[in-house]
Amino acid sequence: MIILLAIAIGSLFGGATYLMLRRSVVKLILGLIMLSHGVNLLIFTMGDGVRRGAPPLVDAHGQPPAGVADPLVQALILTAIVISFGFTAFVLALAYRSNQAVGSDDLDDLSTTDRL
């Protein structure tokens, strides 16, 4: 299971790097989205391991029983999802406005700010 997640994380990081090096703003945004998903999976696997079917619960005495999932990792991933959603919305609005001003999604056309 961990090997499969490592391959998925490597694929997401590789694909994100490839897309972010392209000249299109749309591909840059897709690369940023893939990078955020890769980071979320990386945080997930760096936690206390992958525990299938183990909820992050405590018993009646407030002590976690053996084999439960770590709730801190889940909270970090949820926070990262919210931050990446807000960042993606900002970048999409910025790309829409720059496309209106310049009329192209090529990054080389955005070299001057005279038309903005």
N, C-alpha and C positions, 0 to 999 in steps of 0.2 A: 504494500500500500504506500509506504513512504517513497519507494523508488518511482512509482507512478506519479506521485505528487511532485517529486523532484524533476521528472521529465516535463510535466505540465508547467512548472514554474520556469524552467529553462526555456521552454518553447515560448511562453508568454514574454519573458524578458528579451529573447532573441527577436521575436516578431515585433515587439514594441520598439526596439532599437532600430530595426530595419525601417519601420514605418516613419519613425521620427527623423530619419536621415533623408527622407524623400523631400521633394520641393513643393508639395501640395499642402495647403493648410488642413484640408480634410484628413489627409493621411497622418498629419501631425497630431490631430485631435484623436484619431483612432489609436495611434501609438500611445498617447497619454492614457487613454482608457485601458488599453491592454496592460500598460505598466502598473496602473493602480490595481488591477485584478491580480497581477503577478505578486505585487507586494502583499495583498490580502492573503493569498495562499501561502506566501513565505512566513507571514506572522502566524498563520494557522499551524503550520508544521513546526515552527520554532517553539510552540507551546509545549505542554507536557506530553507530547506525543498525540497520536490520533487514537481516540478511544471511541469505538463505535457503540452507540446506544447508551452512553453514560451521561446522564444529565448533570449539570453543575448544582447539585443540591446538597444540603447538610441534613443530619439527622435531628432528632428532638433535642439533643444536648448541644447543638451548635457546632459539632465536629464533623468534618467531611469524612464519609466512609471511604474505604480503600477503593481505588479505581474510578473515581469521579473525574469529570472533565474540569479543566481550569477555567473559571469564569472570567479571569482577567484577560485572557487571550480573546475570548468572545467579545468582551467590552472594547478592547482595542480594535478589533476588526470592524465592529459596528461604528465606532468613531471614525475609522479610516474610510468606511463606505460613505458616511455623511460628508466628510471633508472632500473626498474625490467627486462626489455628486455636485457639490457647490462649486468646486474648481472647474469641473466640466461645463457646468451651466455658464460660468463666467467666460470661459474660453470660447464656447459656442456663440455667445453674444458678441464677443470681441471679433470673432471671425466673420460673423454676419455683417457687422458694421464695417469692417475693413473691406469686405467684398462689395458692399454698397459704394464705398468711397473710391476704390481702385478699379473695380469691375473684373477682378481676376482672383483666383485662389493661389497663384504662383507666388512663392515667397520672394523671388527676385523682383517682382513688381512692387513690393512694399519697401523698397530701399529709400524712397524719399517720402517726406511728409508734407509736400507742397499741396497735394490734392486733398488732404484730410481736412 
